[in-house]
Amino acid sequence: MTPTPGSIPLQCRIVNDVVSLAGDKWSVLIVIQLGEGRQRFTEVKRSVEGISQKMLTVTLRGLERDGYVLRTVHPTIPPKVEYELTDLGRGLLEPLRNLGRWAMANHQAIRDARTRYDVRLQQAAE
């Protein structure tokens, strides 16, 4: 499908809506973690270093709303709640892993570019 000039903004908005998840560090970490299999809330919290209970709850709800995560409540006392990736969430794993590999491979080059830019900016200001 060849986009017409008027359709590009709509396509960009659609793509941005879907890939905005990749800019959210907690969502990415949780999806990667759940890629290991079904887990309880406390298991996810223990695995995602630095996340608060509230942020984990909010992020899991967002991932569930978007269809990446399935939340299952087992009728026990206390209730046992488990989270797992849906087919949609599992489909997201490979692109996220590829992005992670790319980030690791290019991290130093990006840091070097930032340093060069900052030096040039500082020199121009002097």
Secondary structure as UniProt FT lines:
FT   TURN            5..7
FT   HELIX           8..19
FT   HELIX           20..23
FT   HELIX           25..34
FT   TURN            35..36
FT   STRAND          39..40
FT   HELIX           41..47
FT   TURN            49..50
FT   HELIX           53..65
FT   TURN            66..67
FT   STRAND          69..74
FT   STRAND          80..85
FT   HELIX           87..125
//
